[in-house]
């Protein structure tokens, strides 16, 4: 018995509908599985990174946080954690002394200041040096000399003094990277308090108190429950 034309049309439409459903539902299911797998992988990497950080294996923590950040480049929390690992590795390279060399107080000649600075370079491979002087000429010469040697220099004009905060070696490299990443985390999520607080702490560490207070105050605005930070800012306000 022959099928009538309407029946044939219905059968054909049913087949087409089945193909469409399989195609789209199948693809969506596959995409969901891929996304779920990626999320699980991201979470596992973050856990491993945190474990490495807590074990003070900062090099491993950096590698893992970088993997996590590659998966989620919009994630401010991972960016902040990556910065923190660089910060702590920088301090580890510097060793227990901070500054890494006794503060160089130079009010003699430029030549004498540079001799003392070069003596510090010979003994400190990676770390933080401080030079204080009342002479603008010495301050400029020291800054130029340090930069020629690849150091980062953060000058500060204090009360009747020039203070040069100098970062060298791996300490410089990782602190600069930490600073860049904290700023990136702030850009990614301006309401997130942690990178403001951490960047402020970094500036405190290298002697830039005014810069530090600005960022710490911004952190406190975003997290007023941080009583320790609130007390610190109150004390700094009394000191100025």
DRENDO-1510 file (C-alpha; in Angstrom, 1 decimal, always signed):
<recs>
REC; n; res; u; v; w
REC; 1; UNK; +0.0; +0.0; +0.0 .
REC; 2; UNK; +1.5; +3.4; -1.0 .
REC; 3; UNK; +2.0; +6.1; +1.5 .
REC; 4; UNK; +0.0; +9.2; +1.0 .
REC; 5; UNK; +1.9; +12.4; +0.2 .
REC; 6; UNK; +1.1; +14.1; +3.6 .
REC; 7; UNK; +2.5; +11.1; +5.4 .
REC; 8; UNK; +5.7; +11.2; +3.5 .
REC; 9; UNK; +6.1; +14.9; +4.2 .
REC; 10; UNK; +5.5; +14.3; +8.0 .
REC; 11; UNK; +8.1; +11.5; +8.0 .
REC; 12; UNK; +10.7; +13.7; +6.2 .
REC; 13; UNK; +10.1; +16.6; +8.6 .
REC; 14; UNK; +10.5; +14.3; +11.6 .
REC; 15; UNK; +13.8; +13.1; +10.3 .
REC; 16; UNK; +15.0; +16.7; +9.7 .
REC; 17; UNK; +13.8; +17.7; +13.2 .
REC; 18; UNK; +15.7; +14.8; +14.8 .
REC; 19; UNK; +18.9; +15.8; +13.0 .
REC; 20; UNK; +18.5; +19.5; +14.1 .
REC; 21; UNK; +17.9; +18.5; +17.7 .
REC; 22; UNK; +20.9; +16.1; +17.7 .
REC; 23; UNK; +23.2; +18.7; +16.2 .
REC; 24; UNK; +22.3; +21.6; +18.5 .
REC; 25; UNK; +21.7; +19.7; +21.7 .
REC; 26; UNK; +24.8; +17.6; +21.1 .
REC; 27; UNK; +27.0; +20.7; +20.6 .
REC; 28; UNK; +25.6; +22.4; +23.6 .
REC; 29; UNK; +26.2; +19.3; +25.8 .
REC; 30; UNK; +29.8; +19.1; +24.5 .
REC; 31; UNK; +30.4; +22.8; +25.2 .
REC; 32; UNK; +29.0; +22.4; +28.7 .
REC; 33; UNK; +31.3; +19.5; +29.4 .
REC; 34; UNK; +34.3; +21.4; +28.1 .
REC; 35; UNK; +33.4; +24.4; +30.2 .
REC; 36; UNK; +32.9; +22.3; +33.3 .
REC; 37; UNK; +36.3; +20.6; +32.7 .
REC; 38; UNK; +38.0; +23.9; +32.3 .
REC; 39; UNK; +36.4; +25.2; +35.5 .
REC; 40; UNK; +37.5; +22.1; +37.4 .
REC; 41; UNK; +41.0; +22.5; +36.1 .
REC; 42; UNK; +41.1; +26.1; +37.0 .
REC; 43; UNK; +40.0; +25.3; +40.6 .
REC; 44; UNK; +42.6; +22.5; +41.0 .
REC; 45; UNK; +45.4; +24.8; +39.7 .
REC; 46; UNK; +44.4; +27.5; +42.2 .
REC; 47; UNK; +44.4; +25.0; +45.1 .
REC; 48; UNK; +47.8; +23.7; +44.0 .
REC; 49; UNK; +49.1; +27.3; +43.7 .
REC; 50; UNK; +47.8; +28.2; +47.2 .
REC; 51; UNK; +49.4; +25.1; +48.6 .
REC; 52; UNK; +52.8; +25.9; +47.0 .
REC; 53; UNK; +52.5; +29.5; +48.3 .
REC; 54; UNK; +51.7; +28.4; +51.9 .
REC; 55; UNK; +54.7; +26.0; +51.7 .
REC; 56; UNK; +56.8; +29.1; +50.7 .
REC; 57; UNK; +57.6; +27.5; +47.3 .
REC; 58; UNK; +57.0; +30.9; +45.6 .
REC; 59; UNK; +58.6; +29.9; +42.3 .
REC; 60; UNK; +56.1; +27.0; +41.9 .
REC; 61; UNK; +53.3; +29.2; +43.1 .
REC; 62; UNK; +54.1; +31.8; +40.4 .
REC; 63; UNK; +54.1; +29.1; +37.7 .
REC; 64; UNK; +50.7; +27.8; +38.8 .
REC; 65; UNK; +49.1; +31.2; +39.4 .
REC; 66; UNK; +50.2; +32.1; +35.9 .
REC; 67; UNK; +48.5; +29.0; +34.5 .
REC; 68; UNK; +45.3; +30.0; +36.4 .
REC; 69; UNK; +45.5; +33.6; +35.2 .
REC; 70; UNK; +45.9; +32.4; +31.6 .
REC; 71; UNK; +42.6; +30.5; +32.0 .
REC; 72; UNK; +40.9; +33.4; +33.7 .
REC; 73; UNK; +42.6; +36.7; +32.6 .
REC; 74; UNK; +39.7; +38.7; +34.0 .
REC; 75; UNK; +40.1; +37.3; +37.5 .
REC; 76; UNK; +41.4; +40.0; +39.8 .
REC; 77; UNK; +41.8; +37.6; +42.8 .
REC; 78; UNK; +44.2; +35.4; +40.8 .
REC; 79; UNK; +46.1; +38.4; +39.6 .
REC; 80; UNK; +46.4; +39.6; +43.2 .
REC; 81; UNK; +47.6; +36.2; +44.4 .
REC; 82; UNK; +50.2; +36.1; +41.6 .
REC; 83; UNK; +51.5; +39.5; +42.6 .
REC; 84; UNK; +51.7; +38.4; +46.2 .
REC; 85; UNK; +53.8; +35.4; +45.2 .
REC; 86; UNK; +56.2; +37.7; +43.3 .
REC; 87; UNK; +56.4; +40.0; +46.3 .
REC; 88; UNK; +57.3; +37.2; +48.8 .
REC; 89; UNK; +59.8; +35.8; +46.4 .
REC; 90; UNK; +61.4; +39.2; +46.1 .
REC; 91; UNK; +61.9; +39.3; +49.9 .
REC; 92; UNK; +63.2; +35.8; +49.9 .
REC; 93; UNK; +65.9; +36.8; +47.4 .
REC; 94; UNK; +66.8; +39.8; +49.6 .
REC; 95; UNK; +67.3; +37.7; +52.7 .
REC; 96; UNK; +66.6; +38.5; +56.4 .
REC; 97; UNK; +68.1; +42.0; +56.4 .
REC; 98; UNK; +66.0; +45.0; +55.2 .
REC; 99; UNK; +67.6; +47.2; +54.1 .
REC; 100; UNK; +70.1; +44.7; +52.8 .
REC; 101; UNK; +73.0; +47.1; +53.7 .
REC; 102; UNK; +73.3; +49.7; +56.4 .
REC; 103; UNK; +71.8; +53.0; +55.4 .
REC; 104; UNK; +74.4; +55.0; +53.4 .
REC; 105; UNK; +74.6; +58.5; +54.8 .
REC; 106; UNK; +76.7; +60.6; +52.6 .
REC; 107; UNK; +77.4; +64.3; +53.0 .
REC; 108; UNK; +80.9; +64.3; +51.7 .
REC; 109; UNK; +81.8; +64.3; +48.0 .
REC; 110; UNK; +80.1; +62.6; +45.1 .
REC; 111; UNK; +83.2; +60.3; +44.7 .
REC; 112; UNK; +83.0; +59.2; +48.3 .
REC; 113; UNK; +79.3; +58.4; +48.0 .
REC; 114; UNK; +79.8; +56.3; +44.9 .
REC; 115; UNK; +82.7; +54.4; +46.5 .
REC; 116; UNK; +80.4; +53.5; +49.4 .
REC; 117; UNK; +77.5; +52.6; +47.0 .
REC; 118; UNK; +79.8; +50.3; +44.9 .
REC; 119; UNK; +81.0; +48.6; +48.1 .
REC; 120; UNK; +77.3; +47.8; +48.9 .
REC; 121; UNK; +76.8; +46.4; +45.4 .
REC; 122; UNK; +79.7; +44.0; +45.9 .
REC; 123; UNK; +78.2; +42.6; +49.0 .
REC; 124; UNK; +74.5; +42.6; +48.0 .
REC; 125; UNK; +73.5; +40.6; +44.9 .
REC; 126; UNK; +69.8; +41.1; +45.4 .
REC; 127; UNK; +68.0; +43.4; +47.8 .
REC; 128; UNK; +67.2; +46.9; +48.9 .
REC; 129; UNK; +69.7; +49.8; +49.5 .
REC; 130; UNK; +69.0; +53.2; +51.0 .
REC; 131; UNK; +71.1; +56.3; +50.5 .
REC; 132; UNK; +70.5; +59.5; +52.5 .
REC; 133; UNK; +72.1; +62.8; +51.7 .
REC; 134; UNK; +71.4; +66.5; +52.0 .
REC; 135; UNK; +73.2; +67.2; +48.7 .
REC; 136; UNK; +71.1; +67.3; +45.5 .
REC; 137; UNK; +74.3; +66.7; +43.6 .
REC; 138; UNK; +75.1; +63.5; +45.4 .
REC; 139; UNK; +71.5; +62.4; +45.1 .
REC; 140; UNK; +71.5; +62.8; +41.4 .
REC; 141; UNK; +74.9; +61.1; +40.9 .
REC; 142; UNK; +73.8; +58.1; +43.0 .
REC; 143; UNK; +70.5; +57.8; +41.1 .
REC; 144; UNK; +72.3; +57.9; +37.8 .
REC; 145; UNK; +74.9; +55.4; +38.9 .
REC; 146; UNK; +72.3; +53.0; +40.2 .
REC; 147; UNK; +70.2; +53.1; +37.1 .
REC; 148; UNK; +73.3; +52.5; +34.9 .
REC; 149; UNK; +73.7; +49.3; +36.9 .
REC; 150; UNK; +70.1; +48.2; +36.2 .
REC; 151; UNK; +68.6; +49.1; +39.5 .
REC; 152; UNK; +65.2; +50.6; +40.2 .
REC; 153; UNK; +65.5; +53.9; +42.1 .
REC; 154; UNK; +62.6; +55.5; +44.0 .
REC; 155; UNK; +63.8; +58.9; +45.2 .
REC; 156; UNK; +62.0; +60.7; +48.1 .
REC; 157; UNK; +62.5; +64.3; +49.2 .
REC; 158; UNK; +62.2; +64.2; +53.0 .
REC; 159; UNK; +62.7; +66.9; +55.5 .
REC; 160; UNK; +66.0; +68.5; +54.5 .
REC; 161; UNK; +67.1; +65.1; +53.0 .
REC; 162; UNK; +67.1; +63.3; +49.8 .
REC; 163; UNK; +66.4; +59.6; +50.3 .
REC; 164; UNK; +67.1; +57.1; +47.5 .
REC; 165; UNK; +65.4; +53.7; +47.7 .
REC; 166; UNK; +67.3; +51.4; +45.5 .
REC; 167; UNK; +66.2; +47.9; +44.4 .
REC; 168; UNK; +68.7; +45.5; +42.8 .
REC; 169; UNK; +68.9; +42.0; +41.4 .
REC; 170; UNK; +66.0; +39.5; +41.6 .
REC; 171; UNK; +64.4; +41.5; +44.4 .
REC; 172; UNK; +64.0; +44.4; +42.0 .
REC; 173; UNK; +62.6; +42.1; +39.2 .
REC; 174; UNK; +60.0; +40.5; +41.4 .
REC; 175; UNK; +58.9; +43.6; +43.3 .
REC; 176; UNK; +58.5; +45.5; +40.0 .
REC; 177; UNK; +56.4; +42.5; +38.7 .
REC; 178; UNK; +54.3; +42.5; +41.9 .
REC; 179; UNK; +53.6; +46.2; +41.5 .
REC; 180; UNK; +52.5; +45.8; +37.9 .
REC; 181; UNK; +50.2; +43.0; +38.8 .
REC; 182; UNK; +48.7; +44.7; +41.8 .
REC; 183; UNK; +47.8; +47.7; +39.5 .
REC; 184; UNK; +46.4; +45.3; +37.0 .
REC; 185; UNK; +44.2; +43.6; +39.7 .
REC; 186; UNK; +42.9; +47.1; +40.7 .
REC; 187; UNK; +42.1; +47.8; +37.0 .
REC; 188; UNK; +40.3; +44.5; +36.7 .
REC; 189; UNK; +38.2; +45.0; +39.9 .
REC; 190; UNK; +38.3; +48.5; +41.4 .
REC; 191; UNK; +36.0; +47.4; +44.3 .
REC; 192; UNK; +38.5; +44.7; +45.5 .
REC; 193; UNK; +40.4; +45.9; +48.6 .
REC; 194; UNK; +43.2; +43.4; +48.6 .
REC; 195; UNK; +45.4; +44.8; +45.8 .
REC; 196; UNK; +45.1; +48.3; +47.2 .
REC; 197; UNK; +46.3; +47.0; +50.6 .
REC; 198; UNK; +49.1; +44.9; +49.2 .
REC; 199; UNK; +50.4; +47.7; +46.9 .
REC; 200; UNK; +50.3; +50.0; +49.9 .
REC; 201; UNK; +52.4; +47.5; +51.9 .
REC; 202; UNK; +54.8; +47.3; +49.0 .
REC; 203; UNK; +55.3; +51.0; +49.0 .
REC; 204; UNK; +55.8; +51.0; +52.8 .
REC; 205; UNK; +58.5; +48.4; +52.3 .
REC; 206; UNK; +60.5; +50.5; +49.9 .
REC; 207; UNK; +60.2; +53.7; +51.9 .
REC; 208; UNK; +57.5; +55.5; +50.0 .
REC; 209; UNK; +55.1; +56.2; +52.8 .
REC; 210; UNK; +53.0; +58.9; +51.1 .
REC; 211; UNK; +52.2; +56.6; +48.2 .
REC; 212; UNK; +51.5; +53.8; +50.6 .
REC; 213; UNK; +49.0; +55.7; +52.6 .
REC; 214; UNK; +47.0; +56.7; +49.5 .
REC; 215; UNK; +46.6; +53.0; +48.5 .
REC; 216; UNK; +46.0; +51.8; +52.1 .
REC; 217; UNK; +43.3; +54.5; +52.5 .
REC; 218; UNK; +41.6; +53.2; +49.3 .
REC; 219; UNK; +41.8; +49.7; +50.7 .
REC; 220; UNK; +40.1; +50.8; +53.9 .
REC; 221; UNK; +37.3; +52.5; +52.0 .
REC; 222; UNK; +36.6; +49.2; +50.4 .
REC; 223; UNK; +36.9; +47.2; +53.5 .
REC; 224; UNK; +36.2; +49.2; +56.7 .
REC; 225; UNK; +36.0; +46.0; +58.7 .
REC; 226; UNK; +39.9; +45.8; +58.4 .
REC; 227; UNK; +40.5; +47.2; +61.9 .
REC; 228; UNK; +44.2; +46.6; +61.8 .
REC; 229; UNK; +44.5; +48.8; +58.7 .
REC; 230; UNK; +42.2; +51.4; +60.3 .
REC; 231; UNK; +44.4; +51.6; +63.3 .
REC; 232; UNK; +47.5; +52.0; +61.2 .
REC; 233; UNK; +46.0; +54.8; +59.1 .
REC; 234; UNK; +44.9; +56.6; +62.3 .
REC; 235; UNK; +48.4; +56.4; +63.7 .
REC; 236; UNK; +49.9; +57.7; +60.5 .
REC; 237; UNK; +47.5; +60.6; +60.5 .
REC; 238; UNK; +48.7; +61.5; +64.0 .
REC; 239; UNK; +52.3; +61.3; +62.9 .
REC; 240; UNK; +51.8; +63.8; +60.1 .
</recs>
